[in-house]
C-alpha cells in the first residue's frame, strides 16, 4: 500500500491510493484531475522517502469527486448587562478528492482500489415462546436469591462475633 503525506491549504493530509481525501475548497470542476505538488513524505510498504521540507521527483494525482459544505459551526456572544446578544455561524467549503496515483512521473503501476468493507449479514434473533421466556426469567430469579447473603453467626460461646456490637436489651 503506497501512501503519502501531502500539504494542501496549510494542512497536512494522509493520501492513500484509491481512497478519498477531504481538503479545503480547491478551484476546479468535478471530474477534473489535479496534481498536488507539496509532498512531505512517501511510503511504499517498507520503503519510504522523507522530504526536507518536500520530496522531489514524486507527484500525487487526484480527481475532484465533488464540492460540499461541512457541518455548521455556530457562535453566540452574550453580555447580560449590556443587552448584547450576537448569534452567527459558518459552514466551511470542502473538496473531496479521489487519489489516483502516487509516484514518479511516467511510472506505470496498477493501482489497487481499496474495497469497501462489507458487514456480516445480520441474523434475526430466534423467537422464544412465552413458556420459554418465563422459564428464563424464573432461572434468573433463582440465581439472584441463591446468592449467599452475609449473615452474622454466633460463635461457640453464643456471643456475637467480635467487632459487631448489638444494643443491649433494656433490663428492669
C-alpha positions as CSV (number, residue, x, y, z in Angstrom):
1,X,0.0,0.0,0.0
2,X,1.5,3.3,-1.1
3,X,0.6,6.5,0.7
4,X,1.9,10.0,1.1
5,X,1.6,12.9,3.5
6,X,0.6,15.9,1.4
7,X,0.0,19.6,2.3
8,X,-3.0,21.4,0.9
9,X,-4.3,24.7,2.2
10,X,-1.7,24.8,5.0
11,X,-2.9,21.5,6.4
12,X,-1.4,18.0,6.2
13,X,-3.3,15.0,5.0
14,X,-2.6,11.3,4.5
15,X,-3.3,10.4,0.9
16,X,-3.7,6.7,0.1
17,X,-4.0,5.4,-3.5
18,X,-7.6,4.5,-4.3
19,X,-9.2,6.4,-1.3
20,X,-10.8,9.8,-0.9
21,X,-9.4,12.8,0.7
22,X,-11.3,15.9,2.0
23,X,-9.4,19.2,1.7
24,X,-10.3,22.8,1.8
25,X,-12.1,24.1,-1.3
26,X,-10.0,23.9,-4.5
27,X,-10.8,25.5,-7.8
28,X,-11.8,23.1,-10.5
29,X,-14.9,21.3,-11.8
30,X,-16.0,17.8,-10.8
31,X,-14.1,15.1,-12.8
32,X,-11.1,17.4,-13.3
33,X,-7.6,15.9,-12.5
34,X,-5.3,17.9,-10.3
35,X,-1.7,17.4,-9.1
36,X,-0.7,18.1,-5.5
37,X,2.8,19.4,-5.5
38,X,3.7,19.6,-1.8
39,X,4.6,16.0,-0.8
40,X,6.2,15.8,2.6
41,X,6.6,12.0,3.0
42,X,6.0,9.0,0.8
43,X,5.9,5.3,1.9
44,X,5.6,2.1,-0.2
45,X,5.4,-0.9,2.2
46,X,9.0,-0.9,3.8
47,X,10.5,1.8,1.5
48,X,10.0,5.4,2.4
49,X,11.2,8.9,1.5
50,X,11.2,11.9,3.9
51,X,11.3,15.4,2.5
52,X,13.4,18.3,3.7
53,X,11.0,20.1,3.5
54,X,9.4,18.3,0.4
55,X,10.2,15.2,-1.5
56,X,11.4,16.0,-5.0
57,X,10.6,13.8,-8.0
58,X,7.3,12.5,-6.6
59,X,3.8,13.5,-7.7
60,X,0.3,12.9,-6.4
61,X,-2.5,13.0,-8.9
62,X,-6.1,13.2,-7.7
63,X,-9.5,13.6,-9.3
64,X,-12.1,16.1,-8.0
65,X,-15.1,14.0,-6.9
66,X,-17.4,16.8,-5.6
67,X,-17.6,20.0,-3.7
68,X,-19.5,20.1,-0.4
69,X,-20.1,22.2,2.7
70,X,-19.1,21.0,6.2
71,X,-21.2,21.0,9.3
72,X,-22.4,24.3,10.6
73,X,-20.4,25.9,13.4
74,X,-22.3,28.4,15.4
75,X,-21.1,31.1,17.8
76,X,-23.0,33.2,20.3
77,X,-21.7,36.3,22.0
78,X,-23.5,37.4,25.2
79,X,-23.1,40.2,27.6
80,X,-26.0,40.3,30.0
81,X,-25.8,43.8,31.5
82,X,-25.2,45.5,28.2
83,X,-28.0,43.6,26.4
84,X,-25.7,42.3,23.7
85,X,-26.7,39.1,22.0
86,X,-24.9,38.2,18.8
87,X,-25.5,34.9,17.0
88,X,-23.6,33.8,14.0
89,X,-22.5,30.8,12.1
90,X,-20.2,29.4,9.4
91,X,-20.1,26.5,7.0
92,X,-16.7,25.6,5.6
93,X,-16.5,24.6,2.0
94,X,-14.6,21.4,1.2
95,X,-13.5,19.5,-1.9
96,X,-13.5,15.6,-2.0
97,X,-10.6,14.2,-4.0
98,X,-10.0,10.6,-5.2
99,X,-6.3,9.9,-5.1
100,X,-5.4,8.2,-8.4
101,X,-1.6,7.9,-8.4
102,X,1.3,8.4,-6.1
103,X,4.8,8.0,-7.6
104,X,7.4,9.2,-10.0
105,X,6.3,11.0,-13.2
106,X,5.9,8.4,-16.1
107,X,5.9,5.4,-13.7
108,X,3.3,2.8,-14.8
109,X,1.7,0.8,-12.0
110,X,-1.6,-0.8,-11.5
111,X,-3.3,0.9,-8.6
112,X,-5.3,-1.4,-6.3
113,X,-8.5,0.2,-5.2
114,X,-9.5,-0.3,-1.6
115,X,-12.6,-2.4,-1.5
116,X,-15.3,-1.2,0.9
117,X,-15.7,-3.3,4.0
118,X,-18.8,-5.5,3.9
119,X,-20.6,-6.1,7.2
120,X,-21.6,-9.6,8.1
121,X,-25.3,-10.3,7.3
122,X,-27.5,-9.6,10.2
123,X,-29.5,-12.5,11.5
124,X,-32.8,-12.2,13.2
125,X,-32.9,-13.3,16.8
126,X,-34.7,-16.6,17.4
127,X,-38.3,-16.2,18.6
128,X,-39.0,-17.6,22.0
129,X,-42.3,-18.9,23.2
130,X,-43.9,-17.4,26.3
131,X,-43.2,-20.5,28.3
132,X,-39.5,-20.5,27.4
133,X,-39.4,-16.8,28.2
134,X,-41.0,-17.3,31.6
135,X,-38.6,-20.2,32.4
136,X,-35.6,-17.9,31.6
137,X,-36.9,-15.2,33.9
138,X,-37.5,-17.7,36.7
139,X,-34.0,-19.1,36.4
140,X,-32.6,-15.6,36.7
141,X,-34.7,-15.0,39.8
142,X,-33.4,-18.3,41.4
143,X,-29.8,-17.3,40.8
144,X,-30.4,-13.9,42.5
145,X,-32.0,-15.5,45.5
146,X,-29.4,-18.3,45.8
147,X,-26.5,-15.8,46.3
148,X,-25.3,-16.0,49.8
149,X,-26.1,-13.0,51.9
150,X,-23.6,-12.2,54.6
151,X,-25.2,-13.4,57.9
152,X,-23.7,-12.9,61.3
153,X,-23.4,-16.2,63.0
154,X,-22.9,-16.7,66.7
155,X,-19.7,-18.4,67.8
156,X,-19.3,-21.4,70.1
157,X,-19.9,-19.3,73.2
158,X,-23.2,-18.0,71.9
159,X,-21.9,-14.4,71.8
160,X,-21.9,-12.2,68.8
161,X,-18.8,-12.2,66.7
162,X,-16.0,-9.8,67.7
163,X,-16.3,-6.4,66.1
164,X,-20.1,-6.4,65.8
165,X,-22.0,-4.7,68.5
166,X,-25.6,-5.1,69.2
167,X,-27.7,-2.9,71.5
168,X,-28.2,-4.4,74.9
169,X,-31.8,-5.3,75.8
170,X,-33.4,-3.0,78.4
171,X,-33.5,-4.9,81.6
172,X,-35.8,-4.0,84.5
